[in-house]
C-alpha cells in the first residue's frame, strides 16, 4: 500500500530562551557563565520536558562539585512551549 503523503510525528516540549548573555536558570547577566554538559541537557529534557540549547550558559553557583546542575536549579527551570 503506497501513500502519496508522508506521515510525520511532532514532538512538543518546553524550551528556555537562547542566550550566551544570561543564565538560563536565574536570568542573571553579571558575572561568569558556564556551559552545561550535554548529558545534563538530555537529563533535563527527559525529566522536565524542557529543551536547553547546548550553547546556553548558567551561573557556576548552580553546579555541584561534579559540575552537574544542582536539583534546586533544575527545579527552578521553566520554559515556553515551542
Secondary structure as a PSIPRED ss2 file (coil, helix, strand):
# PSIPRED VFORMAT (PSIPRED V4.0)

   1 X C   1.000  0.000  0.000
   2 X C   1.000  0.000  0.000
   3 X C   1.000  0.000  0.000
   4 X C   1.000  0.000  0.000
   5 X C   1.000  0.000  0.000
   6 X C   1.000  0.000  0.000
   7 X C   1.000  0.000  0.000
   8 X C   1.000  0.000  0.000
   9 X C   1.000  0.000  0.000
  10 X C   1.000  0.000  0.000
  11 X C   1.000  0.000  0.000
  12 X C   1.000  0.000  0.000
  13 X C   1.000  0.000  0.000
  14 X E   0.000  0.000  1.000
  15 X E   0.000  0.000  1.000
  16 X C   1.000  0.000  0.000
  17 X C   1.000  0.000  0.000
  18 X C   1.000  0.000  0.000
  19 X C   1.000  0.000  0.000
  20 X C   1.000  0.000  0.000
  21 X C   1.000  0.000  0.000
  22 X C   1.000  0.000  0.000
  23 X E   0.000  0.000  1.000
  24 X C   1.000  0.000  0.000
  25 X C   1.000  0.000  0.000
  26 X C   1.000  0.000  0.000
  27 X C   1.000  0.000  0.000
  28 X C   1.000  0.000  0.000
  29 X C   1.000  0.000  0.000
  30 X C   1.000  0.000  0.000
  31 X C   1.000  0.000  0.000
  32 X C   1.000  0.000  0.000
  33 X E   0.000  0.000  1.000
  34 X E   0.000  0.000  1.000
  35 X E   0.000  0.000  1.000
  36 X C   1.000  0.000  0.000
  37 X C   1.000  0.000  0.000
  38 X H   0.000  1.000  0.000
  39 X H   0.000  1.000  0.000
  40 X H   0.000  1.000  0.000
  41 X H   0.000  1.000  0.000
  42 X H   0.000  1.000  0.000
  43 X H   0.000  1.000  0.000
  44 X H   0.000  1.000  0.000
  45 X H   0.000  1.000  0.000
  46 X H   0.000  1.000  0.000
  47 X H   0.000  1.000  0.000
  48 X H   0.000  1.000  0.000
  49 X C   1.000  0.000  0.000
  50 X E   0.000  0.000  1.000
  51 X E   0.000  0.000  1.000
  52 X C   1.000  0.000  0.000
  53 X C   1.000  0.000  0.000
  54 X C   1.000  0.000  0.000
  55 X C   1.000  0.000  0.000
  56 X C   1.000  0.000  0.000
  57 X E   0.000  0.000  1.000
  58 X E   0.000  0.000  1.000
  59 X E   0.000  0.000  1.000
  60 X H   0.000  1.000  0.000
  61 X H   0.000  1.000  0.000
  62 X H   0.000  1.000  0.000
  63 X E   0.000  0.000  1.000
  64 X C   1.000  0.000  0.000
  65 X C   1.000  0.000  0.000
  66 X C   1.000  0.000  0.000
  67 X C   1.000  0.000  0.000
  68 X C   1.000  0.000  0.000
  69 X E   0.000  0.000  1.000
  70 X C   1.000  0.000  0.000
  71 X H   0.000  1.000  0.000
  72 X H   0.000  1.000  0.000
  73 X H   0.000  1.000  0.000
  74 X H   0.000  1.000  0.000
  75 X H   0.000  1.000  0.000
  76 X H   0.000  1.000  0.000
  77 X C   1.000  0.000  0.000
  78 X C   1.000  0.000  0.000
  79 X C   1.000  0.000  0.000
  80 X E   0.000  0.000  1.000
  81 X E   0.000  0.000  1.000
  82 X C   1.000  0.000  0.000
